Amino acid sequence: MIKRTLIISVFVAFVSAVACASDDIKVWFSNPDSALAPSPLSHDSSKRIDEALYDFIDSAQQGATVYVAIFEMNLNGSGDAAPLKNIKGLLNAKRASGTAVYVAGHSTVSLAGLTFPTTVYRAAYEGEGTEGSGGLMHNKFVVLKDSAVWTGSYNFTVSATLQQDNNAVSIYSPELSRVFETEFINMYGPPLGRSTKEFGAIKVSSAVAAGTNVSGSSVTLPGGSVIKVYFNPYTLPKTIATAIEDEILSPTRTAIPAPRESVFFATAWFSRLSITEAMRESLGANAAVGIAGVMDDQSSNNTVYYSLKNSSVAVTWDSRRSSFGSGLMHHKFGVIDPNLKNARTITGSANWSNSGATADGNNNDENIVIIYDPSVSGKYYKEFRRMFALTGAVSPAAFVKSVDNVVMYPSPARTSAVIGFDISALVEKITVKIYTLSGELARAITPETYYPGFYNEVAWDLKNTAGQRVAPGLYFIKVEVETPDGKFFALKKAAVGK
């Protein structure tokens, strides 16, 4: 069950303290439930994720260099993709105008229509010999040389934009761009320094011999955010799976802070049992840690799903794809302690599977970034809450009451306040009412967005219904909720200062 410890009242203070750190990091989400509308949770809520990608690539100046490693791409401005940005057309135009553009993909199908040479990894099942492994070139990243990196779960396709839940981050850091550039060159082949194109195990052995294994790199941004990078299928300094496990468990051999409150994850394919073991060990080490997750309801996830269910982890299926034929929950991210100073986010192309996160099995070419930045984690946490609420599988037994644990901070409040509260999964409507001690209603607030089964917050500007600031003194905060079983409320006394 989701524990009370998921609640924290100092989130706003920590986010404010590191706001400058996220200026170099922009977070983007798809919005499959709203046709062509952008996600309101994205860095710029007026841009769809494909528009953000287009602008990112288009920002490369003439004479600059762009590297693209992409598993799937069909955004070409025609057919079903016409309403979306023409990414292939943009790459062709940038190349023609004097920008050096290099593209590595998994198959010729995805790269068809590009008018310049590319490198294509083709597995044996596609009719040719392999160039390194039997896995996938599953990366989805773009590098602006000496400038910035784009990465995440987002393929450059119609379905990824309009039918799937996806995320991406654009990170502005010359140092980080050089890390990803080195890995791209490890795969691409001539004329970028390699005599042949190399993927999977061959890429790893060649990079280790040449000293170009950049997996495990750590970059600190000017604002203080730390970015750790891991690529698959390298085993040194650690695999992607071990990197994820260390963040969740934080064994004593590492300097990683252990989770104190919560671990949330949303990943389409999750079959790596060692990650579930890390979750169980984390629960064993600190019973106050709450762990919750969402995964697509496919049979390959069954073992992990029921293993977590039996370990008191609040994991739930996303059944939109199997039920309606679209809407794949394609995320591959985790968020740890999103409300705390040591908050971090794990995202990238890698599913939490054997082939995606280890050198076992098929040796996929993948990446993850681990971002230590509370404001970034806060955005991913909101997306997780949206996903978790969407599945509708939160157990009502997870909370004893329909509404409970009302708080207001700061108290006394002088310029503004935040009112927080727990609600059960059955809540259908919320109204927050502020009363004077004499019982007079000063203000009623009905939030447009809330998350059943979670801790929620509502902002109060300390104004009454008439738009005037309320007088200093004590007030009753009453949170009323409606459920199929009836109406319930919880009270809290709080102070407003001068």
N, C-alpha and C positions, 0 to 999 in steps of 0.2 A: 504494500500500500504506500501511497505518497504521504510522507510524514510531515508533522507540523514544522519540522526544522527547515522546510523549504522557504519559510517566511523569514524575511529580514527587513528591518526598517531603515537601514542606512544605505540602501542601494543608490538613492539619488545622490547622496554625498560622494560616494566613490565614483560614480559616473562623471559627476562634475569635476572631480579632482583629476581625471585622466581624459577629459574631453578632447584636449589637444592631441592626445596620442592617436585618436581615431581619424584625425584629419587626413592622414595618409592612407587610410583604409576605407574603402567604400564597399558596402554589402548590397548584393542584389538577389532578388527572389523572383521566380516565375509566379504566375497567378492563374492556375488552370481552371479555377471555378468562376472566372469572370471574363471569359472570351479574350478580347484584346486589351482589357484594362490592365495597367501596371499594378504591381503589388504595392499596397500602402506601407509595407514594411521595408521597402528598398531605400537605399540612400537618397535617391531622388524619386519620389512617388509619382512623378509625371512621366517616367521612362520605364518601358518594358525592359526585360532583361536583354532581349536582342538589340534594342536601341542603345542600351548602355554598352554592350559589346561593340557595336558599330562605331560609336563615338570614341571608345577606347582605342580601337585600331586606327581610326581615322585621324587621331591626334598625332600619329607618327609623321614627322616632317619629311619632306623630300630629302633624300640622301641618308635617312635613318635606316635601321634594320629591324625587321619584325620576324619573329619566329612563332610558328603556330604548330602545336601538336594536338591533333583532334581525332577522336575515335569516330565520330559521325558528323557529317555536315551536308545539309541539303537546302540551306537558305540561299536561294538563287534568284529571288524576285519573280518567280513564275509559278503557275499552278496554284496549289494550296498555300504556297509560301508567299504569294504576291502581297498580302497585307503586311508582311514582316520585312525586316531589313534584309537587303541583298548582300550577305556577307561575302559570298564568292565573287560577286561583281566588284565589291570594294577591294578585295585582295588583288584582283586583276588590275583595277585602276591604280592602286598604290604601286604595284610593280611597274606598270607602264609609265608612271610619272617620275620614276627614279628612286623609289623606295625599295630597298633590298628586302624581298619577302621569301621566306623559306617555310615550307609546309611539310609536315610528316603526318601521315594518316595510317589507319589500319587497313583500308582497302581502296582499290581504284574507284569503286562505286561512290564512296563519299567524296573523293577528290575530283570526280568528273566535272568538267566545265572550267577548271583552272587552266589558264593559258600559258603557264610557265612550268618548268620542271619541278617535280615534287619527289619526296621519298615515301614509298608505300611499303608497309609491312604486310605481307600476305601469308596467312597460315596455310598449312598443307591442305586443309579442307576446302580452300578456295582454288585449288588446282595447281599451286606452285609449291616449291620447296620453302621451308622456313628460313628466316634470317636470324635465328637466335633462340626461339622457343616455340612451343605450341600454344602460347597464350594470346593475349590481345594487346595491341598498342592502345591502351584504354585511357591515356591522358586526355585532359581537356584544358590546355593552358596556352596562353599567348604571352610572349615576351616582347616588350619594347626595349631594345638594347640600351643598357645603361640608364634605364628610366623606371620601368614598372612591369608588374606581372599581373595577369588575370588567371585565376584558376577556380575550380569548384566541381560540382557534379553536372554542370550544364553542357550538353552537346549542342552543336549549332544546327538544330533541326526544328522543323515545324512542331513535331510532337513534344519535344523537350520544352518548347516555348509555350504551347497552348494547352497541352494535355497532361503534363507531368509536373510534379513538385520538384523544383531544382533551386540551387543556389550558386552564387559565384562571389568572389571577392576580387577587387582590383586594388593592388597594393603598390604604392609609389615609393620605390626604393632602388637606387642604382645597384646597391650591394646584392639585394635579393634578385634583381634581374640577371646579374652575372651568375648566380647560383643556377637559376633555371636555364640560362643560355648554355652553360657547361653541360648540363644534362641533355639538352636538345642536341648539341653537337655530338655527344656520345652516341646518339641514335642515328643521326641524319646521314652520315657518310660524306663523300666528296660533294662540293668543294670546301667543306667546312673543317677539314683537318683529319677526317677519318678516311682510310682507303676503301672501306666498305661500310654499308649501312648495317647497324648492329642493334639488335633488340634482345630483351630477356637475358638469359644466362650469359650469352656471348658478350653482350654489352657490359655486363657486370665484370666479367673477368678481364676484358680489355680496359675498362675504366680503372679498375684497381691497379693493373699493371702500369698504366700511364699516369697514375696519380690524379685522375679526374673524377674520382668518386666523391661527389659533393653531398651525398645523403648524410643527414645528421647536422647540416649546417645550421647555424643560429645567427640571426640578424637582429640588431636593435635599431628601431626607427628613431628619428630625431625627437619625437614626443615621448619616447620611453617604452613603447610597445615592443615586445619581443616576438619574433617569428622563428619557429623551428621548422625545418623542411626535411622530409624523408621521401625517398623514391624506392619503388619496387622494381626488381626483386633483390636489391642489395641486402646483405645480411650484416654488414658492418657499417656504422657502429651498432646498429640494431635493425631489425625488420620493422616495417610499418606496424605490424600487429603488436610487437613488443613496445613500440613507442606509444601506441594507444593504451596498452595495458599499464604501462608505467604511469601515465597520466591518471588513470582510474584508480590504481592501487598505490602508486607512489612508494615503492619499496625503500627500505632504509639505505640501499646502496646508491640511490639517486638523490639529487638536491631538489626534486620536484615536490612542491607542497601537496600533502595528502588532501583529498576531498574532505571538506568539513561539513557540507550541507547536502549537496545534490549532484547527481549525474543524470543527464538527459541525452538520449540519442535518437536519431531518425536515420535509418539506413535500409536501402532497398534489399540488399543481399547480406545476410548475416549468418555465417556458418562457422566462424572461427571460434572453437570452443574455449581456447585459452583466454579469449577476451571475456567470455561469460565467467570463467573461473576467477579472473581478476575482479569482476563485479562482486562475486560471492565473497572473496577475501576482503574486499573493501567493506562490505556489510559486516563481516565478522570482526574487522578491526574497529569499526565505528558504527554501532547500531543506529546512530542518529542520522546517518547518510540516507537520503531518499534517492532511489534509482527508478527511472521510468523511461519507456522507449516506444517507438513506433517502427514497424517493419512491414513490408509488403507481404501479403498473405500467399506466398508461393511455397510449394512443398519443400524446396531446398532449405527453407528457414525453419522447418518444423522442429528439428532437434534443439536448436538454440531457443526457439520460442517457448517450448514446454519446459526446458531446463530453467529458464529465467522465471517462468510462471511458478514453478515449484520452489523457487528461491525467494519468493515474496517480492519480486520485481514487478512493477506495474507496467507490463509490456502489453501492447495491443496490436491487432492486425489492422492494416489499411486494405479494405476489400473493394475499392472503387474499380480497379482494373479488372479483377475477376468478375465483379458483379455487372459492370457496365461496359467493359471492353476498352476503356481508356482511363486516364487518371493515375498512371503509375506513380507511386510514391518513390521518387528516384533520388532523394537526398542521400548523402553519405556524411553526416556530421554528428558530432557530439559536443555537448556543452557541460562544463564542470563548474560548479559554484558560481552561477551567473550573477549572483547578487553580492559577491565578495571581491575584495581587492585582488586576490589571486585567480580571478575568473579566467578561463581559457576556452577556446573553441577549436575543435578539430574538424577540418573540412578538406576537400580535395576530390580526386577522381576515384579513390580506392574504396570499394565496398569492404565491409568487415568480414571478409571471406578468406579462405586459404589462397585462392588464386590472386585475389586483389591485394592482400596484406602480407603475404609471405613468399618465400622462394619455393614453397611446397606446390605441387600440382602443376599449373600451367604457366607460371612465371610471367604474369601480366606486367606490362610497363605502366606504372601508376605513380601518383604523388599524393602526399598530404601536407598541409601546413597546419601547425599548431600555433594559434594566435593568443598571446597573453595580453588581453585588453578587455576590461569590464564592459565598455560601451559596445564593442563588437559582440561580446557574449550576450549582452542584453538583447540585441537585435535577433540573434539566433534563438534565444530563449522564447521570444515572442512568436517566432515562426514555429518552434516546437509546440508551444501551447496551442496555436491555431491547428496544427496537425493532430495533436492529441485529442483536442475537443472534437475535431471533425470525425474521428473514428467512432465516437459515441460509445466507447467500450470502457469508460471509467466506472469502476464499481461504486455504487452508492454507499457501500459499507466502508469505503475508504475514509469517510468522515462521519463522525457521530451525529453532528447536527447539520441542518441545511445551511445555517449561517453561524459563524462563530469567530472568536478571536479578533474582534474589532480593535484596531489601533488607530491613533492619529499622531503624526509627527511632522514637524517638531511640536512639542507642547511644553510651554505655551508657544503658539504660533504668532508671528508678527507680520509677515508679508504674504505667506501662503502656507497651505498645509496639504498633506497627503493622508487620505483615509484608506486604510487597508483592512481586508477581511478574508476569511476562508468561506467558500461556498461549496456545496455538494454538487455532484454531477447532474442532479435533477433540477437544478434551478433554471427557471425560464424567464424571470424578470427580476430586476434589482432596482430599488430606489433608496438613495441615501438621504436621510433627513437630519437637519441640524436644528435643535430646539434650545431655547433659553431655559434657565432653571425654573422659570415660572410656567413653562409649558408652551410658550409661543413659538410657532414654526418660523424659523429665520430663513431657511433655504431648503429646497428639495432638488436633488441631482439624480437624474436617470442616465446612467452610462450607456452609450450606444454600443460599445464593445465590451464584452466580459468573457471570462473563461470558466465554464462549469468544471468543478472538480479541482480547482486551483485556488491559490491565493490571488486576490485581485486588488487593485488600487484605483482610487478616484481622486482627482485633484480638486481642491477647494481654494478659491481666491480670497476667502474670508469676507465675501460680499453676501448681502442678503438678497431676497427676491427683488427688491427695488434697485439693486445694483450699488448699494451703499455699503461701506465697510461696517461690519458688525462691531459693537462696542466690546471693549476688553471685559473678560470675565470667564466664567465657567459655562460650558454648553454640554448638552447631551447629543451624542452621535448615535442615531438609530439607523441600522441597516435592515431594510425590509426586503424579503425575497418571496417569490411565488414559485411553487412546485406543483406537480400533479396531486400531491397530498394535501395542499393547502398553503396558507401564508404563515411565514415565520419571521422573527426579528431578533436582533441582538443589539445591546446598548453598550456605550462606552462614554465616560465623562472625560472631557478634554478642555484645555484652557486656551484662550486667545489673549495675547499680551497687548501692550500699548504700542 
